[in-house]
Amino acid sequence: MTERLEANDAGIARAADLLRAGGLVAFGTETVYGLGADATNDTAVARIFAAKERPRFNPLISHFPDAEAAFTEAMPNDLARRLAERFWPGPLTLVLPRQPGGTISDLAAAGLPSVAVRVPRGAVTAALLRATGRPVAAPSANLSGKVSPSDAYHVMRGLNGRIDAVLDSGPCQVGVESTVLDLTGTAPMLLRPGGVTIEALAEICGPISHPDDYADTLPVSPGRMESHYAPSLPVRLDAQEVGTDEALLAFGPELPGAGLVWNLSPSGTVDEAAARLFAGLRFLDSEGARRGLTRIAAMPIPRAGLGLAIRDRLRRAASPRPA
């Protein structure tokens, strides 16, 4: 059963302990309740996708107690600092390049060179993030495709028994998700409208683009490019056999004959496979290229649970590169 924790010192301490131990804890922000996990822990992040029954590994927003902490993981430019000064703490998420040596997991960042960061508003939320002492990845605390929760009752109704705890800080003030602004390109781009209006952002940013303005040149941003997860080596899906010139991304018992192997889960567990997916692709790509191998052969993944999300990412990795 899921623990329901009060928003006092003891409840906050218990929630932070669970997060540091790899647990899932829902907590209230000024926007909606988020489903939190240690963003530096691949296995904990994989549990988010499993609990939500999320069919894709979309990038997750990582939450911090203050801008200084956020900018240890994301590389700010002058505009990012001005926006943080004006809107943080608050319902604004910034997408920025990852800091070299940052600790946010590839799974939380969906294998992208950018990270989405936010400093939420609220004394309980800030206390939880300070007590945890790590970036906390937290999409909305609901089953995928369901309405985002604005109080602890909504969370328990959808996720009771799927997560470790919910920290009950009462109803959320805003009730809609944060605005997401991508600052990785030449101009600010609105990826999701939310709690900060585009008019308020424009007072600092000037003109703001929308992805639809660039239909032929989509940015590297959450879910916008079919092949932005692709390694440099071509990927072959649903391999039933493997050649000596191929690197094998295995699942369960390994196919014989590969020039290099990374097994996502020898026991055939999709949760373990999800946690090891991006590390495996990176290893096979770099080491396979060093050894002169020609491609990555990916064994079949079950079409159930997190297997759907893994298959989605592999399909994207195998998609033809833009000309």
C-alpha positions in Angstrom: 0.0 0.0 0.0 1.0 3.6 -0.6 1.9 5.6 2.5 0.1 8.9 3.0 2.5 11.3 4.7 1.6 14.5 6.4 3.4 17.7 5.3 5.3 18.2 8.5 9.0 17.7 9.4 8.5 13.9 10.0 6.6 13.4 6.7 9.1 15.4 4.7 12.0 13.5 6.2 10.3 10.2 5.4 9.6 11.2 1.9 13.2 12.3 1.3 14.5 9.0 2.7 12.3 7.1 0.3 13.5 9.2 -2.7 17.2 8.7 -1.8 16.5 4.9 -1.5 15.1 4.7 -5.0 11.4 5.0 -4.1 8.6 6.8 -5.8 7.0 9.7 -3.9 4.2 11.9 -5.1 4.3 15.5 -3.8 2.4 18.7 -4.4 3.7 21.7 -6.2 2.0 24.9 -7.1 1.0 23.4 -10.5 0.0 19.7 -10.0 1.2 16.8 -7.9 4.3 15.3 -9.3 5.5 11.6 -9.2 9.0 12.0 -7.9 12.1 9.8 -8.1 15.8 10.4 -7.8 16.7 11.7 -11.2 20.3 10.4 -10.9 19.1 6.8 -10.5 18.1 5.0 -13.7 16.2 2.3 -11.9 14.2 4.8 -9.9 13.4 6.7 -13.1 12.3 3.5 -14.8 9.9 2.9 -12.0 8.1 6.2 -12.9 7.4 5.0 -16.4 6.2 1.6 -15.0 3.9 3.2 -12.4 2.4 5.6 -14.9 2.1 2.9 -17.6 3.8 5.5 -19.9 4.2 4.2 -23.4 7.2 6.4 -24.3 10.4 7.6 -22.5 9.7 11.3 -22.9 12.1 13.6 -21.1 11.2 14.3 -17.5 11.4 17.6 -15.7 13.9 17.6 -12.8 13.1 19.7 -9.8 15.4 21.7 -7.6 15.2 23.8 -4.4 16.8 26.8 -6.1 18.3 28.1 -9.3 21.9 27.6 -8.1 21.2 23.9 -7.7 19.4 23.7 -11.1 22.3 25.3 -12.9 24.7 22.7 -11.6 22.9 20.3 -14.0 21.8 22.7 -16.8 24.1 25.2 -18.5 22.4 28.6 -18.3 22.8 31.5 -20.7 22.0 35.1 -19.8 18.4 34.8 -20.8 18.0 31.7 -18.6 19.4 33.6 -15.6 17.0 36.5 -16.2 14.0 34.2 -16.5 15.0 32.3 -13.4 15.3 35.5 -11.4 11.9 36.6 -12.5 9.9 33.3 -12.5 11.6 30.9 -10.1 10.3 29.6 -7.8 7.3 29.2 -10.1 5.6 27.3 -12.9 8.3 27.6 -15.5 10.5 24.8 -16.9 13.6 25.7 -18.9 15.2 23.3 -21.4 18.9 23.9 -21.4 22.1 22.0 -22.5 23.3 19.5 -19.9 26.3 20.4 -17.8 29.4 18.3 -18.5 29.7 15.8 -15.7 26.0 16.4 -14.7 24.4 13.6 -12.6 20.9 13.5 -14.2 20.4 10.0 -15.8 20.1 9.4 -19.5 16.7 7.9 -18.9 15.4 11.0 -17.2 16.8 13.1 -20.1 15.6 10.6 -22.7 19.1 10.4 -24.1 19.1 14.0 -25.2 21.9 16.5 -24.8 19.5 18.8 -22.9 17.7 18.7 -19.6 14.4 20.2 -18.4 14.8 21.9 -15.0 12.4 23.8 -12.7 12.3 25.4 -9.2 8.8 24.8 -8.0 7.1 27.2 -5.6 5.9 26.1 -2.1 7.6 25.8 1.3 6.8 22.0 1.6 8.2 21.3 -1.9 11.3 23.3 -1.3 11.9 21.5 2.1 11.5 18.1 0.4 13.9 19.0 -2.4 16.5 20.3 0.1 16.2 17.3 2.3 16.5 14.9 -0.7 19.7 16.7 -1.8 19.4 15.3 -5.4 17.5 16.3 -8.6 14.0 14.9 -8.4 12.4 13.9 -11.7 8.7 14.3 -11.5 6.1 14.1 -14.2 2.4 14.4 -13.2 1.4 11.8 -10.6 -1.3 10.0 -12.7 -1.6 7.1 -15.0 -0.6 8.1 -18.5 -3.4 9.7 -20.4 -5.4 10.5 -17.3 -6.2 13.9 -15.9 -3.3 15.5 -13.9 -3.9 15.4 -10.1 -4.3 18.6 -8.1 -4.6 17.0 -4.7 -3.5 13.9 -2.8 -6.8 12.2 -3.2 -6.5 12.3 -6.9 -3.0 10.7 -6.6 -4.2 7.9 -4.3 -7.2 7.2 -6.5 -5.0 6.5 -9.5 -1.7 5.3 -8.1 -2.4 3.7 -4.7 -0.3 0.6 -4.4 1.9 1.5 -7.4 4.1 4.1 -5.6 5.7 4.2 -2.2 4.2 7.4 -0.7 2.3 10.6 -1.3 3.3 13.7 0.7 0.0 15.5 1.2 0.5 19.2 1.1 -3.1 20.0 0.2 -4.6 21.2 -3.1 -2.4 22.8 -5.7 -2.7 26.5 -6.4 -2.4 26.6 -10.2 -3.8 23.3 -11.2 -2.2 23.2 -14.7 1.4 22.0 -15.6 4.3 24.4 -15.8 5.1 26.3 -19.0 8.1 24.6 -20.8 10.5 27.0 -22.7 13.3 25.6 -24.8 16.4 27.8 -24.8 18.7 25.4 -26.6 18.2 27.0 -30.1 18.8 30.4 -31.6 15.4 31.7 -30.3 13.3 30.8 -27.3 10.7 28.2 -28.2 7.5 27.4 -26.4 7.1 23.6 -26.0 4.1 23.6 -23.7 1.9 26.4 -22.4 1.2 26.4 -18.7 1.3 28.4 -15.5 3.4 31.2 -16.9 1.8 33.0 -19.8 3.6 33.6 -23.1 2.9 37.3 -22.7 4.8 37.4 -19.4 7.7 35.5 -20.9 7.8 37.8 -23.9 8.4 40.8 -21.6 11.8 39.3 -21.0 12.4 37.1 -24.0 11.0 39.2 -26.8 9.4 37.1 -29.6 8.9 33.4 -28.8 8.6 30.7 -31.4 6.4 27.6 -31.4 7.5 24.2 -32.9 4.9 24.5 -35.6 6.7 27.6 -36.9 9.6 25.3 -37.9 7.8 22.2 -39.3 10.8 21.4 -41.6 13.5 22.0 -39.1 12.2 20.7 -35.8 14.3 21.3 -32.7 15.9 18.6 -30.5 13.2 18.7 -27.9 10.8 16.3 -26.2 9.3 13.9 -28.7 9.8 16.2 -31.7 12.2 14.3 -33.9 11.9 10.7 -35.0 15.6 10.0 -35.1 17.1 12.2 -32.4 17.7 9.1 -30.2 19.8 7.5 -32.9 23.4 6.3 -32.3 25.9 6.7 -35.1 25.8 2.9 -35.9 22.6 1.8 -37.7 20.1 -0.1 -35.6 18.4 -3.3 -36.8 15.2 -4.2 -34.9 13.8 -7.5 -33.7 16.9 -9.5 -34.6 16.5 -13.3 -34.6 20.2 -13.9 -35.5 23.3 -11.8 -35.3 26.5 -11.5 -37.3 30.1 -11.2 -36.1 30.2 -7.7 -37.6 27.3 -6.6 -35.4 26.9 -5.4 -31.8 24.0 -7.1 -30.0 21.5 -5.3 -27.8 20.3 -8.5 -26.0 17.2 -9.2 -23.9 17.1 -12.5 -22.1 19.2 -15.4 -23.4 21.8 -14.0 -25.9 22.0 -14.8 -29.5 25.4 -16.4 -30.4 28.0 -14.9 -32.7 27.9 -11.2 -32.0 31.1 -9.1 -32.1 30.0 -7.3 -28.9 27.1 -7.7 -26.5 25.2 -5.5 -24.0 22.3 -7.4 -22.3 19.5 -5.2 -21.2 18.2 -7.8 -18.8 19.5 -11.4 -18.7 16.4 -12.4 -16.8 14.1 -10.8 -19.4 12.7 -8.1 -17.1 11.4 -5.0 -18.9 11.9 -2.7 -15.8 15.6 -3.7 -15.7 15.9 -3.3 -19.5 14.4 0.2 -19.3 16.9 1.3 -16.7 19.8 0.0 -18.9 18.6 1.0 -22.3 20.4 4.3 -22.9 23.7 3.2 -21.3 23.6 0.1 -23.5 23.0 2.0 -26.7 25.9 4.4 -25.8 28.2 1.6 -25.0 27.5 -0.5 -28.1 27.7 2.6 -30.3 31.1 3.8 -29.0 32.8 0.5 -28.5 31.2 -1.1 -31.6 32.5 1.8 -33.7 36.0 1.4 -32.1 36.0 -2.3 -33.0 34.9 -1.6 -36.6 31.4 -3.2 -36.2 28.8 -2.2 -38.8 25.5 -2.0 -36.9 23.6 -2.7 -33.7 21.2 -5.6 -33.8 18.4 -5.3 -31.2 16.6 -8.4 -30.0 12.8 -8.4 -29.7 11.3 -6.7 -26.7 7.8 -7.7 -25.4 4.9 -5.5 -26.5 3.7 -5.0 -22.9 4.3 -2.6 -20.0 7.6 -0.8 -20.3 8.4 -3.0 -23.3 6.2 -0.6 -25.4 8.4 2.4 -24.3 11.6 0.5 -25.0 10.3 -0.5 -28.4 9.3 3.1 -29.1 12.8 4.4 -28.3 14.5 1.6 -30.4 12.2 2.4 -33.3 13.3 6.0 -33.1 16.9 5.0 -32.9 16.5 2.9 -36.1 14.7 5.7 -38.0 16.4 7.1 -41.1 18.5 10.2 -40.3 17.3 13.5 -41.8 19.1 14.3 -45.0 
